[in-house]
Amino acid sequence: MDMTRRTFAVAGLALVAATPALARTSRPIVIAHRGASGERPEHTAMAYRLAIAQEADFIEPDLVISKDGHLVARHENEIGGTTDVASRPEFAARRTAKVIDGQKIEGWFTEDFTLAELKTLRCRERLPQLRPDNTKYDGQEAIPTFDEVVAIAKAAGVGVYPEMKHPAHFASLGLPFEPRMAEALKANGLDDAEAKVFVQCFEVAPLKMLRGLTRARLVQLVDSDGSPADAPRVRYADMVTAEGLKAIAAYADGVGPDRSYVVPQDGERLLPATRLVADAHAVGLKVHPWTVRAENYFLPKSLQRGLAVRPDRPRLHGDVAALLKALYDAGVDGVFSDFPGLAVEAREQWMRK
């Protein structure tokens, strides 16, 4: 899930007013996006533990694969921006350029490192310009494996919400994701529809294949534009129409849409909620939109706070509670947030009202 701020035009989704009475029939879950990544470097044990302390219901690891086939938690398989690999002379020769999902990317990639080598690296903040306070934690922790993230979650009694990143790319390298994911779920006692786990992916075929390998709940992610990497003729916008959601329900248990599909914005303000939640619920799908972030940079102008002349205004926190309330009012079953503590606080206020 990327960090780009966009002005969203949601095609094919009628705008409707949410019905508060219906929206309050269940308690939405809070999913800690890469841990409490707004306050600690993402995908670190400290980020996951802080999220748990803030009462998140699930912690989310993005998963990629090492050269020797291990699942590790990184935002992308390119790790130049999230580790100290660029400063490590012993790995300088491994810098390269690759085409990932049609995009040329330069850097260092997990599939070129064994797990033992990855464990020598140290994590760092990915967005230092927006989250400078997080940089004081740079260098303190190693890259966690999926098993290690699950252990943190299980020890605290919370769920885990892994994302399979770039399965088609890894399959092209002889590192298929689906059997590894299914094996990891079984090994950790998560191969059950009642287990505290959701497995998510932007691609379609990996979820369909995984459906035959596990009983764990699956979630189709939907980006704000473009198409799945493995289905270029399918538009994401078409996947969240009533017919598209019906097709998703044939192989998944939920849909994870960009939040603009649920509560659009025009750059200036939030707009009325769409029919997406009602249409998804009609075919039995849970709805978990992403990603709620507190910084002004990610919010419409009406929710931004602080004087416009301040050079640090993009990283100041805006009225994120208003965005969270709009999503809860729309009837979502959960939200992804970099600031799970704020999402929990807003949920409790919303439930009381």
LINWO-V173420 format. One record per residue. N is the residue number from 1. RES is the residue in three letters. NEAR is the number of other ideal C-beta (glycine too) atoms within 12 Angstrom. Layout:
# LINWO-V173420
N:RES:NEAR + N:RES:NEAR
This chain:
# LINWO-V173420
1:MET:36 + 2:ASP:25 + 3:MET:26 + 4:THR:18 + 5:ARG:22 + 6:ARG:22 + 7:THR:18 + 8:PHE:29 + 9:ALA:18 + 10:VAL:33 + 11:ALA:21 + 12:GLY:23 + 13:LEU:36 + 14:ALA:20 + 15:LEU:24 + 16:VAL:22 + 17:ALA:19 + 18:ALA:29 + 19:THR:18 + 20:PRO:18 + 21:ALA:9 + 22:LEU:19 + 23:ALA:30 + 24:ARG:21 + 25:THR:15 + 26:SER:18 + 27:ARG:19 + 28:PRO:38 + 29:ILE:35 + 30:VAL:43 + 31:ILE:50 + 32:ALA:51 + 33:HIS:46 + 34:ARG:52 + 35:GLY:48 + 36:ALA:41 + 37:SER:47 + 38:GLY:40 + 39:GLU:37 + 40:ARG:40 + 41:PRO:43 + 42:GLU:47 + 43:HIS:48 + 44:THR:42 + 45:ALA:32 + 46:MET:30 + 47:ALA:43 + 48:TYR:46 + 49:ARG:28 + 50:LEU:31 + 51:ALA:47 + 52:ILE:32 + 53:ALA:22 + 54:GLN:32 + 55:GLU:24 + 56:ALA:45 + 57:ASP:34 + 58:PHE:47 + 59:ILE:55 + 60:GLU:50 + 61:PRO:48 + 62:ASP:44 + 63:LEU:45 + 64:VAL:44 + 65:ILE:42 + 66:SER:32 + 67:LYS:24 + 68:ASP:21 + 69:GLY:26 + 70:HIS:31 + 71:LEU:44 + 72:VAL:44 + 73:ALA:49 + 74:ARG:45 + 75:HIS:40 + 76:GLU:36 + 77:ASN:41 + 78:GLU:35 + 79:ILE:40 + 80:GLY:30 + 81:GLY:28 + 82:THR:40 + 83:THR:41 + 84:ASP:27 + 85:VAL:32 + 86:ALA:21 + 87:SER:17 + 88:ARG:22 + 89:PRO:11 + 90:GLU:14 + 91:PHE:26 + 92:ALA:14 + 93:ALA:11 + 94:ARG:28 + 95:ARG:21 + 96:THR:21 + 97:ALA:15 + 98:LYS:26 + 99:VAL:17 + 100:ILE:27 + 101:ASP:28 + 102:GLY:16 + 103:GLN:16 + 104:LYS:12 + 105:ILE:22 + 106:GLU:17 + 107:GLY:27 + 108:TRP:36 + 109:PHE:37 + 110:THR:47 + 111:GLU:36 + 112:ASP:27 + 113:PHE:34 + 114:THR:20 + 115:LEU:26 + 116:ALA:16 + 117:GLU:27 + 118:LEU:38 + 119:LYS:22 + 120:THR:18 + 121:LEU:35 + 122:ARG:24 + 123:CYS:40 + 124:ARG:34 + 125:GLU:35 + 126:ARG:33 + 127:LEU:31 + 128:PRO:18 + 129:GLN:18 + 130:LEU:27 + 131:ARG:36 + 132:PRO:17 + 133:ASP:20 + 134:ASN:34 + 135:THR:19 + 136:LYS:16 + 137:TYR:27 + 138:ASP:27 + 139:GLY:19 + 140:GLN:19 + 141:GLU:30 + 142:ALA:28 + 143:ILE:41 + 144:PRO:39 + 145:THR:34 + 146:PHE:44 + 147:ASP:27 + 148:GLU:31 + 149:VAL:44 + 150:VAL:34 + 151:ALA:22 + 152:ILE:36 + 153:ALA:38 + 154:LYS:22 + 155:ALA:16 + 156:ALA:26 + 157:GLY:15 + 158:VAL:33 + 159:GLY:36 + 160:VAL:47 + 161:TYR:51 + 162:PRO:47 + 163:GLU:46 + 164:MET:47 + 165:LYS:44 + 166:HIS:39 + 167:PRO:40 + 168:ALA:29 + 169:HIS:33 + 170:PHE:37 + 171:ALA:23 + 172:SER:19 + 173:LEU:23 + 174:GLY:13 + 175:LEU:31 + 176:PRO:25 + 177:PHE:40 + 178:GLU:32 + 179:PRO:24 + 180:ARG:35 + 181:MET:41 + 182:ALA:30 + 183:GLU:22 + 184:ALA:37 + 185:LEU:35 + 186:LYS:20 + 187:ALA:18 + 188:ASN:31 + 189:GLY:20 + 190:LEU:32 + 191:ASP:22 + 192:ASP:15 + 193:ALA:18 + 194:GLU:13 + 195:ALA:25 + 196:LYS:28 + 197:VAL:43 + 198:PHE:43 + 199:VAL:50 + 200:GLN:43 + 201:CYS:44 + 202:PHE:38 + 203:GLU:38 + 204:VAL:34 + 205:ALA:25 + 206:PRO:42 + 207:LEU:43 + 208:LYS:23 + 209:MET:27 + 210:LEU:39 + 211:ARG:28 + 212:GLY:15 + 213:LEU:24 + 214:THR:33 + 215:ARG:21 + 216:ALA:34 + 217:ARG:39 + 218:LEU:43 + 219:VAL:43 + 220:GLN:45 + 221:LEU:45 + 222:VAL:46 + 223:ASP:34 + 224:SER:33 + 225:ASP:24 + 226:GLY:25 + 227:SER:22 + 228:PRO:33 + 229:ALA:30 + 230:ASP:27 + 231:ALA:26 + 232:PRO:15 + 233:ARG:11 + 234:VAL:26 + 235:ARG:20 + 236:TYR:36 + 237:ALA:28 + 238:ASP:26 + 239:MET:42 + 240:VAL:45 + 241:THR:29 + 242:ALA:25 + 243:GLU:17 + 244:GLY:33 + 245:LEU:36 + 246:LYS:21 + 247:ALA:25 + 248:ILE:40 + 249:ALA:28 + 250:ALA:19 + 251:TYR:28 + 252:ALA:38 + 253:ASP:33 + 254:GLY:40 + 255:VAL:48 + 256:GLY:47 + 257:PRO:50 + 258:ASP:38 + 259:ARG:47 + 260:SER:42 + 261:TYR:46 + 262:VAL:50 + 263:VAL:42 + 264:PRO:39 + 265:GLN:35 + 266:ASP:19 + 267:GLY:20 + 268:GLU:15 + 269:ARG:20 + 270:LEU:33 + 271:LEU:30 + 272:PRO:22 + 273:ALA:38 + 274:THR:41 + 275:ARG:29 + 276:LEU:45 + 277:VAL:44 + 278:ALA:27 + 279:ASP:34 + 280:ALA:41 + 281:HIS:26 + 282:ALA:17 + 283:VAL:27 + 284:GLY:19 + 285:LEU:37 + 286:LYS:34 + 287:VAL:50 + 288:HIS:48 + 289:PRO:47 + 290:TRP:42 + 291:THR:44 + 292:VAL:49 + 293:ARG:41 + 294:ALA:38 + 295:GLU:38 + 296:ASN:28 + 297:TYR:29 + 298:PHE:38 + 299:LEU:35 + 300:PRO:30 + 301:LYS:22 + 302:SER:19 + 303:LEU:31 + 304:GLN:30 + 305:ARG:24 + 306:GLY:21 + 307:LEU:11 + 308:ALA:13 + 309:VAL:7 + 310:ARG:13 + 311:PRO:11 + 312:ASP:20 + 313:ARG:20 + 314:PRO:26 + 315:ARG:27 + 316:LEU:24 + 317:HIS:31 + 318:GLY:29 + 319:ASP:26 + 320:VAL:37 + 321:ALA:29 + 322:ALA:27 + 323:LEU:44 + 324:LEU:43 + 325:LYS:34 + 326:ALA:39 + 327:LEU:45 + 328:TYR:45 + 329:ASP:32 + 330:ALA:45 + 331:GLY:37 + 332:VAL:49 + 333:ASP:38 + 334:GLY:46 + 335:VAL:50 + 336:PHE:47 + 337:SER:50 + 338:ASP:46 + 339:PHE:40 + 340:PRO:47 + 341:GLY:31 + 342:LEU:36 + 343:ALA:46 + 344:VAL:35 + 345:GLU:24 + 346:ALA:31 + 347:ARG:37 + 348:GLU:21 + 349:GLN:16 + 350:TRP:30 + 351:MET:21 + 352:ARG:12 + 353:LYS:14
